[in-house]
Amino acid sequence: MTSSSADAQRPLRLEGFVTSGLVPIAGARLIDPLRIAATRPGVEVHLHVDSTQLSPSVDGADKVFVRYRPKGLPISWPLHRTVLQAGYLLVSDVDDLMWRDSGIGGDADRAQRLRGYRDSDYVALRGVHAVQVSTPALLEEVRQFNPNARVFPAGIAEVPALRSRPKRPPRLIFAALNRSADWRPILEPLNRVLQRRPDVMVATLHDAEFHGALATANKRLFEFQPYHQYLHTIGECDVALLPLADSPFNRAKSDLKYVECASRGAVVLASSTVYGDCIEDGVTGLLYRTPAEFEAQLGRLLADAGLRLALAGAAHAWVARHRRLEDGVDARLAWYRELLADKPGLDAGIRERAGWILDPDGAPGRLWGGDDTPEVCGHA
């Protein structure tokens, strides 16, 4: 399926939607790609934050509406229907395996998220024209619900030049939330290192539980920050800790944190889960597979400023070559135009997979039995 040269010249109206609670984490997946797309000739862009009022488009423009992390809750159905009825190409952006129970978050939040997907018959995946994802593992999962999916790897809008590091003890940073299953295996070795190196400051973004578990007084907890400030905070630190336990949920995650850290000159010490696919161990970062390896690798990084400098430089160069959003936005726009060229067929696909969403009074039928396991994919 390819778009014609005439289709490529048509004006394109590109709109994005994100809820206000997700704005701090939507920068790399939605907000920055939209901002870059707006610099392309013939592309008009608008971002909706909570607002469901569609924007008027220029005459003759093709229309694309991208929703970031939709859950399929009933409160979202009116917008979903309005976008489809207005003739937009509707695309979901998915960067986590949100319809699996990851054990992350409070019980009520997790239950609402899983129920939203399940009770809507996965309309956020089935009832859209296409789904854009961040990893091949997510692509495989999504194609159980919708064959029209494409991977756009994690990227970063800006890769500023590396600056010289001040002569001070190194700083560590851990930037995540609700990841206790990931960091608990490394907590004891981390605390042993910190007891040997009380001069090392640890910055924690978001996770008060992790911050409280650190056996050092030389620490600081940061609350949620706007994306640009979050990146600045990373850049003020020297070593970033990226633990991920090996699980189906984590294996579908992207390497965005590595990309963010490398772009700001923070050396990464990461689990082999996910990050083993992008980090060249000993060249663009350090990997660990066991708590003992973590302790040894962290000790090396803190003791060797030359090693930190070499790893940071190589990782920064890799991100600049391979993960700048500026270099990937045109591929997204080309994909949207290919989809638009086949929109009648994609409309028929929605009617077949999730026709109920097109009915103003429609509701999904229950397709699973008493164990609440969806027959469509065999797992919750």
HELIX and SHEET records of a PDB file:
HELIX    1   1 SER A    5  GLN A    9  1                                   5    
HELIX    2   2 SER A   20  ILE A   25  5                                   6    
HELIX    3   3 GLY A   27  ILE A   31  3                                   5    
HELIX    4   4 ASP A   32  ALA A   37  1                                   6    
HELIX    5   5 PRO A   74  SER A   76  5                                   3    
HELIX    6   6 TRP A   77  GLN A   85  1                                   9    
HELIX    7   7 ASP A  107  ASP A  119  1                                  13    
HELIX    8   8 VAL A  123  ARG A  126  1                                   4    
HELIX    9   9 PRO A  136  VAL A  142  1                                   7    
HELIX   10  10 SER A  180  ARG A  196  1                                  17    
HELIX   11  11 ALA A  208  ALA A  213  1                                   6    
HELIX   12  12 TYR A  227  GLY A  235  1                                   9    
HELIX   13  13 PRO A  248  ARG A  251  1                                   4    
HELIX   14  14 LEU A  256  SER A  263  1                                   8    
HELIX   15  15 TYR A  275  ASP A  277  5                                   3    
HELIX   16  16 PRO A  291  ALA A  303  1                                  13    
HELIX   17  17 ALA A  305  HIS A  322  1                                  18    
HELIX   18  18 LEU A  325  ASP A  327  5                                   3    
HELIX   19  19 VAL A  329  ALA A  341  1                                  13    
HELIX   20  20 LYS A  343  ALA A  354  1                                  12    
HELIX   21  21 GLY A  355  LEU A  358  5                                   4    
SHEET    1   A 6 VAL A  43  VAL A  49  0                                        
SHEET    2   A 6 LEU A  12  VAL A  18  1                                        
SHEET    3   A 6 ASP A  62  TYR A  68  1                                        
SHEET    4   A 6 LEU A  89  VAL A  94  1                                        
SHEET    5   A 6 ALA A 130  VAL A 133  1                                        
SHEET    6   A 6 ALA A 149  VAL A 151  1                                        
SHEET    1   B 6 LYS A 219  PHE A 222  0                                        
SHEET    2   B 6 MET A 201  HIS A 206  1                                        
SHEET    3   B 6 ARG A 171  ALA A 176  1                                        
SHEET    4   B 6 VAL A 239  LEU A 242  1                                        
SHEET    5   B 6 VAL A 267  SER A 271  1                                        
SHEET    6   B 6 LEU A 286  TYR A 288  1                                        
END                                                                             
